[in-house]
Amino acid sequence: MPATGKSSRPTITALLVALAAVLFPQTASAAETTALAAHKSPFNCGKTFYANNWSPGHNPSGSIDWQSYGGDAINGETVRATAGGTASFHNAGSTSYGLWVEIRHGDGTRTRYAHLASMVRAAGGSMSVSQGTVIGTVGSTGGSNAPHLHYEQRTTTGAMDTSPTVDGVTVSLGQKKAVTSSNSCGGGNPYTPAEVCGGGYAVIDSAALTGGRVYLLYNSGNGNNCVVTLKTTNVGTASAMSAFLEPQGEARATDSGSYGYYAGPVRRSAPGQCVKWGGSVGGSTYTSPFEHCG
């Protein structure tokens, strides 16, 4: 694992590697450039942070350090997927990336998000994400000396895009630009029921709640059901919500707490059985009869 950038210019030890990348850069194809240019900022709608493409000396060359100036205002900020794909979650320990996420996008390109304080999945996990899905928070883990987000856009071959475009702003080598996020500005929940339940699950029923919706999903491959409740208002603000699933003749399984985006997933094996399912957002609740038998 290569050492990644910090929040200030690295020492001379990285100079020769970075200089070679400047003199002999690997560029993306036209199609890859178009796809990579569609990426949004990795932050909440309306947030403005500086994208620093340090040169020379940043390793790997062309990666971006997202920072705030005049304090650590970026510390703890929500980190979102800049485009949809499959996210994998990693822990590189006390050096290099620290806690980091890689998203492989449908066109074969990929993005990386490093030095995170937290991730929405444990290291070794994975999940499908849409543009805007929350993947973690900004921190200073690994080889970092101050809170910032290390960000990379890579081509289908794994080569760095040394002039990445984010939210319509191209940040070339040696540049620092302020970028205002338009990510998730629609105000909706960035998660989908299938993303929360995982691969193989499909929605078979749902019910409206005041401020949300509860979904029942089924995985035909293993006979498991899954219930998740998603917020539609006050998204991102922690408040009481729940999801439950009860195969007929068995104990009910419930996930409840103060959550910002969803409750669940609650998964139970119920091949050939009827199920009762439901959930709540605040004081609005839904409980089904025993149904979807078999």
C-alpha atoms as an extended CHARMM CRD file, in Angstrom:
* protein
*
       294  EXT
         1         1  MET       CA              0.0000000000        0.0000000000        0.0000000000  PROA      1               0.0000000000
         2         2  PRO       CA              1.5570000000        3.3380000000       -1.0030000000  PROA      2               0.0000000000
         3         3  ALA       CA              1.7900000000        6.1280000000        1.5240000000  PROA      3               0.0000000000
         4         4  THR       CA             -0.9380000000        8.6840000000        0.9650000000  PROA      4               0.0000000000
         5         5  GLY       CA             -1.0010000000       12.4510000000        1.2060000000  PROA      5               0.0000000000
         6         6  LYS       CA             -1.2440000000       14.4430000000        4.3990000000  PROA      6               0.0000000000
         7         7  SER       CA             -2.7080000000       17.8330000000        5.0410000000  PROA      7               0.0000000000
         8         8  SER       CA              0.5520000000       19.6500000000        4.3330000000  PROA      8               0.0000000000
         9         9  ARG       CA              3.3000000000       19.1480000000        1.7390000000  PROA      9               0.0000000000
        10        10  PRO       CA              5.3020000000       15.9600000000        2.3340000000  PROA      10              0.0000000000
        11        11  THR       CA              9.0670000000       15.9030000000        2.7660000000  PROA      11              0.0000000000
        12        12  ILE       CA             11.6780000000       15.6350000000       -0.0100000000  PROA      12              0.0000000000
        13        13  THR       CA             11.6700000000       11.8200000000        0.2880000000  PROA      13              0.0000000000
        14        14  ALA       CA              8.5970000000       11.6300000000       -1.9650000000  PROA      14              0.0000000000
        15        15  LEU       CA              9.8720000000       14.1970000000       -4.4920000000  PROA      15              0.0000000000
        16        16  LEU       CA             11.4090000000       11.8370000000       -7.0530000000  PROA      16              0.0000000000
        17        17  VAL       CA              8.3130000000        9.6100000000       -7.2170000000  PROA      17              0.0000000000
        18        18  ALA       CA              6.0010000000       12.5730000000       -7.6020000000  PROA      18              0.0000000000
        19        19  LEU       CA              8.2490000000       14.2730000000      -10.1800000000  PROA      19              0.0000000000
        20        20  ALA       CA              8.2140000000       11.1590000000      -12.3480000000  PROA      20              0.0000000000
        21        21  ALA       CA              4.4200000000       11.1410000000      -12.2620000000  PROA      21              0.0000000000
        22        22  VAL       CA              4.3680000000       14.7830000000      -13.3750000000  PROA      22              0.0000000000
        23        23  LEU       CA              6.7870000000       14.2050000000      -16.2620000000  PROA      23              0.0000000000
        24        24  PHE       CA              5.1380000000       10.9890000000      -17.4340000000  PROA      24              0.0000000000
        25        25  PRO       CA              1.4690000000       11.1610000000      -16.3780000000  PROA      25              0.0000000000
        26        26  GLN       CA             -1.0060000000        8.3940000000      -17.1950000000  PROA      26              0.0000000000
        27        27  THR       CA             -4.1520000000        9.8810000000      -18.6660000000  PROA      27              0.0000000000
        28        28  ALA       CA             -7.6860000000        8.5600000000      -18.8550000000  PROA      28              0.0000000000
        29        29  SER       CA             -9.4090000000        7.6600000000      -22.1100000000  PROA      29              0.0000000000
        30        30  ALA       CA            -12.0960000000        9.9780000000      -23.4630000000  PROA      30              0.0000000000
        31        31  ALA       CA            -14.8520000000        7.7250000000      -22.1050000000  PROA      31              0.0000000000
        32        32  GLU       CA            -13.1870000000        7.4780000000      -18.7020000000  PROA      32              0.0000000000
        33        33  THR       CA            -12.7110000000       11.2440000000      -18.5960000000  PROA      33              0.0000000000
        34        34  THR       CA            -16.4280000000       11.7580000000      -19.2690000000  PROA      34              0.0000000000
        35        35  ALA       CA            -17.3940000000        9.2820000000      -16.5450000000  PROA      35              0.0000000000
        36        36  LEU       CA            -14.9610000000       10.6670000000      -13.9740000000  PROA      36              0.0000000000
        37        37  ALA       CA            -16.1490000000       14.2110000000      -14.6890000000  PROA      37              0.0000000000
        38        38  ALA       CA            -19.6570000000       13.2310000000      -13.5290000000  PROA      38              0.0000000000
        39        39  HSD       CA            -18.4930000000       12.8420000000       -9.9300000000  PROA      39              0.0000000000
        40        40  LYS       CA            -19.9950000000       15.0300000000       -7.2170000000  PROA      40              0.0000000000
        41        41  SER       CA            -18.1540000000       16.4140000000       -4.2070000000  PROA      41              0.0000000000
        42        42  PRO       CA            -17.8810000000       13.8240000000       -1.4080000000  PROA      42              0.0000000000
        43        43  PHE       CA            -19.6170000000       16.1270000000        1.0960000000  PROA      43              0.0000000000
        44        44  ASN       CA            -23.1170000000       17.1870000000        2.0830000000  PROA      44              0.0000000000
        45        45  CYS       CA            -25.0710000000       19.5110000000       -0.1790000000  PROA      45              0.0000000000
        46        46  GLY       CA            -23.8700000000       23.1180000000        0.0520000000  PROA      46              0.0000000000
        47        47  LYS       CA            -20.6440000000       22.3390000000        1.9270000000  PROA      47              0.0000000000
        48        48  THR       CA            -17.5580000000       24.1500000000        0.5790000000  PROA      48              0.0000000000
        49        49  PHE       CA            -14.0540000000       22.7710000000        1.1000000000  PROA      49              0.0000000000
        50        50  TYR       CA            -10.7040000000       23.2190000000       -0.6210000000  PROA      50              0.0000000000
        51        51  ALA       CA             -9.4840000000       20.5600000000       -3.0440000000  PROA      51              0.0000000000
        52        52  ASN       CA             -5.6630000000       20.5380000000       -2.9750000000  PROA      52              0.0000000000
        53        53  ASN       CA             -3.8010000000       18.7490000000       -5.7640000000  PROA      53              0.0000000000
        54        54  TRP       CA             -0.3170000000       19.1280000000       -4.2710000000  PROA      54              0.0000000000
        55        55  SER       CA              2.5800000000       19.1040000000       -6.7340000000  PROA      55              0.0000000000
        56        56  PRO       CA              5.3230000000       18.1660000000       -6.4180000000  PROA      56              0.0000000000
        57        57  GLY       CA              5.4570000000       15.7800000000       -3.5040000000  PROA      57              0.0000000000
        58        58  HSD       CA              1.9780000000       14.3070000000       -3.0760000000  PROA      58              0.0000000000
        59        59  ASN       CA              1.8630000000       10.5300000000       -3.1480000000  PROA      59              0.0000000000
        60        60  PRO       CA              0.2200000000        9.2780000000       -5.2480000000  PROA      60              0.0000000000
        61        61  SER       CA              0.5140000000       12.2620000000       -7.5540000000  PROA      61              0.0000000000
        62        62  GLY       CA             -2.8670000000       13.5860000000       -8.6550000000  PROA      62              0.0000000000
        63        63  SER       CA             -4.7170000000       12.6770000000       -5.4730000000  PROA      63              0.0000000000
        64        64  ILE       CA             -6.7250000000       15.3690000000       -3.7030000000  PROA      64              0.0000000000
        65        65  ASP       CA             -6.5410000000       16.4970000000       -0.0770000000  PROA      65              0.0000000000
        66        66  TRP       CA             -9.8740000000       18.0020000000        0.9110000000  PROA      66              0.0000000000
        67        67  GLN       CA             -9.3540000000       20.5470000000        3.7010000000  PROA      67              0.0000000000
        68        68  SER       CA            -10.7300000000       23.5360000000        5.5100000000  PROA      68              0.0000000000
        69        69  TYR       CA             -8.5270000000       26.4390000000        6.5080000000  PROA      69              0.0000000000
        70        70  GLY       CA             -8.5820000000       28.3610000000        9.7870000000  PROA      70              0.0000000000
        71        71  GLY       CA             -9.2630000000       25.3400000000       11.9920000000  PROA      71              0.0000000000
        72        72  ASP       CA            -10.4060000000       21.7550000000       11.6130000000  PROA      72              0.0000000000
        73        73  ALA       CA            -13.9580000000       22.4760000000       10.4400000000  PROA      73              0.0000000000
        74        74  ILE       CA            -13.8060000000       19.4730000000        8.1110000000  PROA      74              0.0000000000
        75        75  ASN       CA            -13.1810000000       17.0360000000       10.9790000000  PROA      75              0.0000000000
        76        76  GLY       CA            -16.1400000000       14.6830000000       11.4110000000  PROA      76              0.0000000000
        77        77  GLU       CA            -17.8490000000       15.7970000000        8.1870000000  PROA      77              0.0000000000
        78        78  THR       CA            -20.0350000000       13.2310000000        6.4540000000  PROA      78              0.0000000000
        79        79  VAL       CA            -18.3240000000       11.5640000000        3.4730000000  PROA      79              0.0000000000
        80        80  ARG       CA            -20.5370000000       10.5180000000        0.5570000000  PROA      80              0.0000000000
        81        81  ALA       CA            -19.9620000000        8.4640000000       -2.5830000000  PROA      81              0.0000000000
        82        82  THR       CA            -19.0780000000       10.7610000000       -5.4740000000  PROA      82              0.0000000000
        83        83  ALA       CA            -20.7210000000        8.2740000000       -7.8780000000  PROA      83              0.0000000000
        84        84  GLY       CA            -22.5410000000        4.9490000000       -7.6390000000  PROA      84              0.0000000000
        85        85  GLY       CA            -20.9170000000        1.5160000000       -7.5880000000  PROA      85              0.0000000000
        86        86  THR       CA            -19.7280000000       -1.1630000000       -5.1560000000  PROA      86              0.0000000000
        87        87  ALA       CA            -17.9310000000        0.0730000000       -2.0430000000  PROA      87              0.0000000000
        88        88  SER       CA            -15.3690000000       -2.0160000000       -0.1510000000  PROA      88              0.0000000000
        89        89  PHE       CA            -14.1760000000       -1.0630000000        3.3310000000  PROA      89              0.0000000000
        90        90  HSD       CA            -10.5840000000       -1.3800000000        4.5720000000  PROA      90              0.0000000000
        91        91  ASN       CA             -8.2640000000       -0.6730000000        7.5060000000  PROA      91              0.0000000000
        92        92  ALA       CA             -4.5970000000       -0.0550000000        6.6340000000  PROA      92              0.0000000000
        93        93  GLY       CA             -3.6660000000        0.4990000000       10.2820000000  PROA      93              0.0000000000
        94        94  SER       CA             -1.5630000000        3.3400000000       11.6510000000  PROA      94              0.0000000000
        95        95  THR       CA              0.2280000000        4.0700000000        8.3830000000  PROA      95              0.0000000000
        96        96  SER       CA             -0.8150000000        4.8790000000        4.8330000000  PROA      96              0.0000000000
        97        97  TYR       CA             -4.5870000000        5.2380000000        4.2640000000  PROA      97              0.0000000000
        98        98  GLY       CA             -5.7870000000        4.3110000000        7.7700000000  PROA      98              0.0000000000
        99        99  LEU       CA             -9.5250000000        3.6400000000        7.4800000000  PROA      99              0.0000000000
       100       100  TRP       CA            -10.4040000000        3.8520000000        3.8090000000  PROA      100             0.0000000000
       101       101  VAL       CA            -13.0500000000        2.9910000000        1.2160000000  PROA      101             0.0000000000
       102       102  GLU       CA            -12.7410000000        2.1160000000       -2.4530000000  PROA      102             0.0000000000
       103       103  ILE       CA            -15.7300000000        2.3750000000       -4.7840000000  PROA      103             0.0000000000
       104       104  ARG       CA            -15.6140000000        0.4970000000       -8.0760000000  PROA      104             0.0000000000
       105       105  HSD       CA            -17.9800000000        2.1750000000      -10.4820000000  PROA      105             0.0000000000
       106       106  GLY       CA            -20.0060000000        0.5240000000      -13.2130000000  PROA      106             0.0000000000
       107       107  ASP       CA            -17.7480000000        1.8480000000      -15.9760000000  PROA      107             0.0000000000
       108       108  GLY       CA            -14.6670000000        0.2200000000      -14.4170000000  PROA      108             0.0000000000
       109       109  THR       CA            -13.2280000000        3.3970000000      -12.8950000000  PROA      109             0.0000000000
       110       110  ARG       CA            -12.7830000000        3.7140000000       -9.1500000000  PROA      110             0.0000000000
       111       111  THR       CA            -12.4850000000        6.2610000000       -6.3470000000  PROA      111             0.0000000000
       112       112  ARG       CA            -10.7590000000        6.0920000000       -2.9570000000  PROA      112             0.0000000000
       113       113  TYR       CA            -11.5200000000        7.9020000000        0.3060000000  PROA      113             0.0000000000
       114       114  ALA       CA             -8.8710000000        7.6970000000        3.0390000000  PROA      114             0.0000000000
       115       115  HSD       CA             -7.9550000000        8.7510000000        6.6090000000  PROA      115             0.0000000000
       116       116  LEU       CA            -11.5820000000        8.3030000000        7.6770000000  PROA      116             0.0000000000
       117       117  ALA       CA            -12.6130000000        8.5960000000       11.3190000000  PROA      117             0.0000000000
       118       118  SER       CA            -15.4160000000        6.0680000000       10.8180000000  PROA      118             0.0000000000
       119       119  MET       CA            -16.9720000000        3.8840000000        8.1350000000  PROA      119             0.0000000000
       120       120  VAL       CA            -20.5570000000        2.6570000000        7.7320000000  PROA      120             0.0000000000
       121       121  ARG       CA            -19.3090000000       -0.9280000000        7.3490000000  PROA      121             0.0000000000
       122       122  ALA       CA            -16.5570000000       -2.7840000000        9.1760000000  PROA      122             0.0000000000
       123       123  ALA       CA            -13.2640000000       -3.4140000000        7.3960000000  PROA      123             0.0000000000
       124       124  GLY       CA            -13.6880000000       -6.3470000000        5.0510000000  PROA      124             0.0000000000
       125       125  GLY       CA            -17.3070000000       -5.4810000000        4.3030000000  PROA      125             0.0000000000
       126       126  SER       CA            -18.8650000000       -4.2150000000        1.1020000000  PROA      126             0.0000000000
       127       127  MET       CA            -22.1300000000       -2.6910000000       -0.1060000000  PROA      127             0.0000000000
       128       128  SER       CA            -23.7710000000       -1.2470000000       -3.2000000000  PROA      128             0.0000000000
       129       129  VAL       CA            -23.9080000000        2.5440000000       -3.1720000000  PROA      129             0.0000000000
       130       130  SER       CA            -25.5780000000        5.2810000000       -5.1720000000  PROA      130             0.0000000000
       131       131  GLN       CA            -24.1580000000        8.7330000000       -5.7720000000  PROA      131             0.0000000000
       132       132  GLY       CA            -24.5510000000       10.4490000000       -2.4020000000  PROA      132             0.0000000000
       133       133  THR       CA            -24.6630000000        7.3220000000       -0.2280000000  PROA      133             0.0000000000
       134       134  VAL       CA            -22.9470000000        7.9530000000        3.1120000000  PROA      134             0.0000000000
       135       135  ILE       CA            -19.7770000000        5.8480000000        3.4900000000  PROA      135             0.0000000000
       136       136  GLY       CA            -18.0430000000        7.4050000000        6.5350000000  PROA      136             0.0000000000
       137       137  THR       CA            -16.7660000000       10.5470000000        8.2330000000  PROA      137             0.0000000000
       138       138  VAL       CA            -13.6380000000       12.6880000000        7.8540000000  PROA      138             0.0000000000
       139       139  GLY       CA            -10.8090000000       12.0390000000       10.2860000000  PROA      139             0.0000000000
       140       140  SER       CA             -7.0490000000       11.6730000000       10.5620000000  PROA      140             0.0000000000
       141       141  THR       CA             -6.3410000000        7.9290000000       10.7260000000  PROA      141             0.0000000000
       142       142  GLY       CA             -3.2640000000        6.3090000000        9.2020000000  PROA      142             0.0000000000
       143       143  GLY       CA             -0.4410000000        8.4750000000        7.8370000000  PROA      143             0.0000000000
       144       144  SER       CA             -2.1470000000       11.8040000000        8.5000000000  PROA      144             0.0000000000
       145       145  ASN       CA             -1.0890000000       14.7400000000       10.6680000000  PROA      145             0.0000000000
       146       146  ALA       CA             -4.3690000000       16.7040000000       10.6150000000  PROA      146             0.0000000000
       147       147  PRO       CA             -8.0200000000       15.9980000000        9.7490000000  PROA      147             0.0000000000
       148       148  HSD       CA             -8.6620000000       15.9210000000        5.9960000000  PROA      148             0.0000000000
       149       149  LEU       CA            -10.0550000000       13.6290000000        3.3150000000  PROA      149             0.0000000000
       150       150  HSD       CA             -7.6040000000       11.9850000000        0.9390000000  PROA      150             0.0000000000
       151       151  TYR       CA             -9.4460000000       11.3750000000       -2.3600000000  PROA      151             0.0000000000
       152       152  GLU       CA             -8.4300000000        9.6440000000       -5.5840000000  PROA      152             0.0000000000
       153       153  GLN       CA            -10.0280000000        9.1300000000       -8.9810000000  PROA      153             0.0000000000
       154       154  ARG       CA             -8.5380000000        6.1920000000      -10.8960000000  PROA      154             0.0000000000
       155       155  THR       CA             -9.0170000000        4.8670000000      -14.4220000000  PROA      155             0.0000000000
       156       156  THR       CA            -10.0230000000        1.3210000000      -15.3970000000  PROA      156             0.0000000000
       157       157  THR       CA             -6.3470000000        0.2940000000      -15.3200000000  PROA      157             0.0000000000
       158       158  GLY       CA             -5.9000000000        1.6460000000      -11.7950000000  PROA      158             0.0000000000
       159       159  ALA       CA             -3.8320000000        4.6350000000      -12.9750000000  PROA      159             0.0000000000
       160       160  MET       CA             -4.3830000000        7.9990000000      -11.2780000000  PROA      160             0.0000000000
       161       161  ASP       CA             -6.3880000000       10.7000000000      -13.0170000000  PROA      161             0.0000000000
       162       162  THR       CA             -3.9610000000       13.5340000000      -12.2270000000  PROA      162             0.0000000000
       163       163  SER       CA             -6.4970000000       16.2790000000      -13.0900000000  PROA      163             0.0000000000
       164       164  PRO       CA             -9.7110000000       15.0330000000      -11.4840000000  PROA      164             0.0000000000
       165       165  THR       CA            -13.0130000000       16.8280000000      -12.0110000000  PROA      165             0.0000000000
       166       166  VAL       CA            -15.4420000000       17.0180000000       -9.0890000000  PROA      166             0.0000000000
       167       167  ASP       CA            -18.7700000000       18.8520000000       -9.2280000000  PROA      167             0.0000000000
       168       168  GLY       CA            -17.7140000000       20.3610000000      -12.5460000000  PROA      168             0.0000000000
       169       169  VAL       CA            -14.4460000000       21.7600000000      -11.1640000000  PROA      169             0.0000000000
       170       170  THR       CA            -11.1910000000       20.3800000000      -12.6080000000  PROA      170             0.0000000000
       171       171  VAL       CA             -8.2860000000       20.4760000000      -10.1580000000  PROA      171             0.0000000000
       172       172  SER       CA             -5.0210000000       19.9880000000      -12.0380000000  PROA      172             0.0000000000
       173       173  LEU       CA             -1.5930000000       19.2780000000      -10.5870000000  PROA      173             0.0000000000
       174       174  GLY       CA             -0.4170000000       22.1230000000       -8.3630000000  PROA      174             0.0000000000
       175       175  GLN       CA             -3.8690000000       23.6920000000       -8.0180000000  PROA      175             0.0000000000
       176       176  LYS       CA             -6.0240000000       24.4360000000       -4.9770000000  PROA      176             0.0000000000
       177       177  LYS       CA             -9.6910000000       25.2140000000       -5.5910000000  PROA      177             0.0000000000
       178       178  ALA       CA            -12.7520000000       25.7640000000       -3.4260000000  PROA      178             0.0000000000
       179       179  VAL       CA            -15.5540000000       23.3760000000       -4.4290000000  PROA      179             0.0000000000
       180       180  THR       CA            -19.1620000000       23.6250000000       -3.2520000000  PROA      180             0.0000000000
       181       181  SER       CA            -20.9640000000       20.2940000000       -3.0890000000  PROA      181             0.0000000000
       182       182  SER       CA            -24.1370000000       19.5840000000       -5.0400000000  PROA      182             0.0000000000
       183       183  ASN       CA            -24.1920000000       15.9940000000       -3.7810000000  PROA      183             0.0000000000
       184       184  SER       CA            -27.6020000000       14.8110000000       -2.4980000000  PROA      184             0.0000000000
       185       185  CYS       CA            -29.1240000000       18.2600000000       -2.8700000000  PROA      185             0.0000000000
       186       186  GLY       CA            -32.4760000000       16.6970000000       -3.6360000000  PROA      186             0.0000000000
       187       187  GLY       CA            -32.9590000000       16.2500000000        0.0930000000  PROA      187             0.0000000000
       188       188  GLY       CA            -33.7980000000       12.5640000000       -0.2010000000  PROA      188             0.0000000000
       189       189  ASN       CA            -32.3780000000        9.5780000000        1.6070000000  PROA      189             0.0000000000
       190       190  PRO       CA            -29.1700000000        8.4440000000       -0.1390000000  PROA      190             0.0000000000
       191       191  TYR       CA            -29.8170000000        4.8070000000        0.7920000000  PROA      191             0.0000000000
       192       192  THR       CA            -32.0970000000        2.3110000000       -0.9370000000  PROA      192             0.0000000000
       193       193  PRO       CA            -33.7210000000       -0.7380000000        0.6790000000  PROA      193             0.0000000000
       194       194  ALA       CA            -31.6450000000       -3.1240000000       -1.4560000000  PROA      194             0.0000000000
       195       195  GLU       CA            -28.4080000000       -1.3420000000       -0.4880000000  PROA      195             0.0000000000
       196       196  VAL       CA            -29.2140000000       -1.7370000000        3.1950000000  PROA      196             0.0000000000
       197       197  CYS       CA            -30.3120000000       -5.3980000000        3.0060000000  PROA      197             0.0000000000
       198       198  GLY       CA            -27.5030000000       -6.4310000000        0.6520000000  PROA      198             0.0000000000
       199       199  GLY       CA            -27.0390000000       -8.3730000000       -2.5450000000  PROA      199             0.0000000000
       200       200  GLY       CA            -29.8130000000      -10.6920000000       -3.7250000000  PROA      200             0.0000000000
       201       201  TYR       CA            -32.6840000000       -8.8920000000       -1.9690000000  PROA      201             0.0000000000
       202       202  ALA       CA            -35.6100000000       -7.3490000000       -3.8360000000  PROA      202             0.0000000000
       203       203  VAL       CA            -38.5350000000       -5.2890000000       -2.5040000000  PROA      203             0.0000000000
       204       204  ILE       CA            -41.8140000000       -7.2460000000       -2.3990000000  PROA      204             0.0000000000
       205       205  ASP       CA            -43.9010000000       -4.8740000000       -0.2590000000  PROA      205             0.0000000000
       206       206  SER       CA            -43.7750000000       -1.4910000000        1.5020000000  PROA      206             0.0000000000
       207       207  ALA       CA            -45.8920000000        0.7930000000        3.6630000000  PROA      207             0.0000000000
       208       208  ALA       CA            -45.8620000000        4.5610000000        4.0880000000  PROA      208             0.0000000000
       209       209  LEU       CA            -45.0470000000        6.2210000000        7.4050000000  PROA      209             0.0000000000
       210       210  THR       CA            -45.1490000000        9.8740000000        8.3690000000  PROA      210             0.0000000000
       211       211  GLY       CA            -41.5540000000       10.8420000000        7.6630000000  PROA      211             0.0000000000
       212       212  GLY       CA            -40.5110000000        7.5500000000        6.1220000000  PROA      212             0.0000000000
       213       213  ARG       CA            -41.3630000000        4.2050000000        4.5870000000  PROA      213             0.0000000000
       214       214  VAL       CA            -40.8870000000        0.6020000000        5.7370000000  PROA      214             0.0000000000
       215       215  TYR       CA            -39.9360000000       -2.0960000000        3.2190000000  PROA      215             0.0000000000
       216       216  LEU       CA            -40.1270000000       -5.8830000000        3.1020000000  PROA      216             0.0000000000
       217       217  LEU       CA            -37.5660000000       -7.5770000000        0.8800000000  PROA      217             0.0000000000
       218       218  TYR       CA            -36.9850000000      -11.2090000000       -0.0990000000  PROA      218             0.0000000000
       219       219  ASN       CA            -33.9030000000      -13.1110000000       -1.2280000000  PROA      219             0.0000000000
       220       220  SER       CA            -35.0090000000      -15.9820000000       -3.4640000000  PROA      220             0.0000000000
       221       221  GLY       CA            -31.5050000000      -17.4560000000       -3.3410000000  PROA      221             0.0000000000
       222       222  ASN       CA            -31.5640000000      -18.2840000000        0.3820000000  PROA      222             0.0000000000
       223       223  GLY       CA            -35.2000000000      -17.8410000000        1.4400000000  PROA      223             0.0000000000
       224       224  ASN       CA            -34.4130000000      -14.9430000000        3.7700000000  PROA      224             0.0000000000
       225       225  ASN       CA            -36.6580000000      -11.9380000000        4.3660000000  PROA      225             0.0000000000
       226       226  CYS       CA            -35.3400000000       -8.4820000000        5.2740000000  PROA      226             0.0000000000
       227       227  VAL       CA            -37.0670000000       -5.3970000000        6.6860000000  PROA      227             0.0000000000
       228       228  VAL       CA            -35.6860000000       -1.8610000000        6.6410000000  PROA      228             0.0000000000
       229       229  THR       CA            -37.2540000000        1.5060000000        7.4770000000  PROA      229             0.0000000000
       230       230  LEU       CA            -35.9740000000        4.5400000000        5.5580000000  PROA      230             0.0000000000
       231       231  LYS       CA            -36.4900000000        8.1870000000        6.4640000000  PROA      231             0.0000000000
       232       232  THR       CA            -37.9240000000       10.6330000000        3.9290000000  PROA      232             0.0000000000
       233       233  THR       CA            -37.8460000000       13.7560000000        6.1200000000  PROA      233             0.0000000000
       234       234  ASN       CA            -35.2350000000       15.0440000000        8.5930000000  PROA      234             0.0000000000
       235       235  VAL       CA            -32.8020000000       12.7910000000        6.7650000000  PROA      235             0.0000000000
       236       236  GLY       CA            -29.4000000000       12.7060000000        8.4760000000  PROA      236             0.0000000000
       237       237  THR       CA            -30.7730000000       13.9080000000       11.8150000000  PROA      237             0.0000000000
       238       238  ALA       CA            -30.8550000000       11.1630000000       14.4460000000  PROA      238             0.0000000000
       239       239  SER       CA            -34.3350000000       10.3800000000       15.7650000000  PROA      239             0.0000000000
       240       240  ALA       CA            -36.3320000000        7.3840000000       16.9700000000  PROA      240             0.0000000000
       241       241  MET       CA            -37.1560000000        4.7370000000       14.3700000000  PROA      241             0.0000000000
       242       242  SER       CA            -37.4460000000        0.9730000000       14.1330000000  PROA      242             0.0000000000
       243       243  ALA       CA            -37.8530000000       -2.0810000000       11.8950000000  PROA      243             0.0000000000
       244       244  PHE       CA            -39.0750000000       -5.5640000000       12.8320000000  PROA      244             0.0000000000
       245       245  LEU       CA            -39.6680000000       -8.9900000000       11.2780000000  PROA      245             0.0000000000
       246       246  GLU       CA            -41.5770000000      -11.9270000000       12.7680000000  PROA      246             0.0000000000
       247       247  PRO       CA            -41.8410000000      -15.3110000000       11.0130000000  PROA      247             0.0000000000
       248       248  GLN       CA            -45.0740000000      -16.9860000000       12.0890000000  PROA      248             0.0000000000
       249       249  GLY       CA            -44.5510000000      -19.1410000000       15.1770000000  PROA      249             0.0000000000
       250       250  GLU       CA            -41.1780000000      -17.5770000000       15.9840000000  PROA      250             0.0000000000
       251       251  ALA       CA            -39.9130000000      -14.6770000000       18.0920000000  PROA      251             0.0000000000
       252       252  ARG       CA            -39.9150000000      -11.1780000000       16.6420000000  PROA      252             0.0000000000
       253       253  ALA       CA            -36.5610000000       -9.5730000000       15.7360000000  PROA      253             0.0000000000
       254       254  THR       CA            -36.4030000000       -5.7800000000       16.0620000000  PROA      254             0.0000000000
       255       255  ASP       CA            -33.8760000000       -3.0420000000       15.4230000000  PROA      255             0.0000000000
       256       256  SER       CA            -34.7420000000        0.2460000000       17.1120000000  PROA      256             0.0000000000
       257       257  GLY       CA            -32.7890000000        3.3160000000       18.0660000000  PROA      257             0.0000000000
       258       258  SER       CA            -32.0110000000        6.9290000000       17.2270000000  PROA      258             0.0000000000
       259       259  TYR       CA            -30.8940000000        6.8900000000       13.5890000000  PROA      259             0.0000000000
       260       260  GLY       CA            -30.3130000000        9.4600000000       10.8790000000  PROA      260             0.0000000000
       261       261  TYR       CA            -31.1050000000        7.4220000000        7.7800000000  PROA      261             0.0000000000
       262       262  TYR       CA            -32.5710000000        3.9670000000        8.3850000000  PROA      262             0.0000000000
       263       263  ALA       CA            -33.4630000000        1.2680000000       10.9010000000  PROA      263             0.0000000000
       264       264  GLY       CA            -32.5000000000       -2.3190000000       10.1420000000  PROA      264             0.0000000000
       265       265  PRO       CA            -31.6920000000       -4.3790000000        8.2910000000  PROA      265             0.0000000000
       266       266  VAL       CA            -33.5890000000       -7.0920000000       10.1420000000  PROA      266             0.0000000000
       267       267  ARG       CA            -33.0800000000      -10.4180000000        8.3440000000  PROA      267             0.0000000000
       268       268  ARG       CA            -34.7730000000      -13.7480000000        9.1470000000  PROA      268             0.0000000000
       269       269  SER       CA            -34.9440000000      -17.0760000000        7.3790000000  PROA      269             0.0000000000
       270       270  ALA       CA            -38.5910000000      -17.8280000000        6.5950000000  PROA      270             0.0000000000
       271       271  PRO       CA            -38.8820000000      -20.2360000000        3.6400000000  PROA      271             0.0000000000
       272       272  GLY       CA            -42.4560000000      -21.5010000000        3.3850000000  PROA      272             0.0000000000
       273       273  GLN       CA            -43.6270000000      -19.3110000000        6.2880000000  PROA      273             0.0000000000
       274       274  CYS       CA            -45.8900000000      -16.3030000000        6.6480000000  PROA      274             0.0000000000
       275       275  VAL       CA            -44.2830000000      -13.1880000000        8.0950000000  PROA      275             0.0000000000
       276       276  LYS       CA            -45.4280000000      -10.1600000000       10.0750000000  PROA      276             0.0000000000
       277       277  TRP       CA            -43.3170000000       -7.0470000000        9.4590000000  PROA      277             0.0000000000
       278       278  GLY       CA            -43.2960000000       -3.3280000000       10.0650000000  PROA      278             0.0000000000
       279       279  GLY       CA            -41.5240000000       -0.3800000000       11.5850000000  PROA      279             0.0000000000
       280       280  SER       CA            -41.7850000000        3.1670000000       12.8300000000  PROA      280             0.0000000000
       281       281  VAL       CA            -40.5080000000        6.7090000000       12.4200000000  PROA      281             0.0000000000
       282       282  GLY       CA            -41.1870000000        8.7700000000       15.5210000000  PROA      282             0.0000000000
       283       283  GLY       CA            -44.8060000000        8.1270000000       16.5240000000  PROA      283             0.0000000000
       284       284  SER       CA            -45.8440000000        6.8170000000       13.0990000000  PROA      284             0.0000000000
       285       285  THR       CA            -45.9620000000        3.0040000000       13.0050000000  PROA      285             0.0000000000
       286       286  TYR       CA            -46.9820000000        0.1900000000       10.6710000000  PROA      286             0.0000000000
       287       287  THR       CA            -47.5980000000       -3.4710000000       11.5170000000  PROA      287             0.0000000000
       288       288  SER       CA            -48.6530000000       -5.9400000000        8.8340000000  PROA      288             0.0000000000
       289       289  PRO       CA            -50.7790000000       -9.0510000000        9.3200000000  PROA      289             0.0000000000
       290       290  PHE       CA            -49.1260000000      -12.4090000000        8.7640000000  PROA      290             0.0000000000
       291       291  GLU       CA            -48.7470000000      -12.4790000000        4.9940000000  PROA      291             0.0000000000
       292       292  HSD       CA            -46.4500000000      -13.2780000000        2.0540000000  PROA      292             0.0000000000
       293       293  CYS       CA            -46.7110000000      -16.9370000000        2.9700000000  PROA      293             0.0000000000
       294       294  GLY       CA            -44.4220000000      -19.3860000000        1.2140000000  PROA      294             0.0000000000
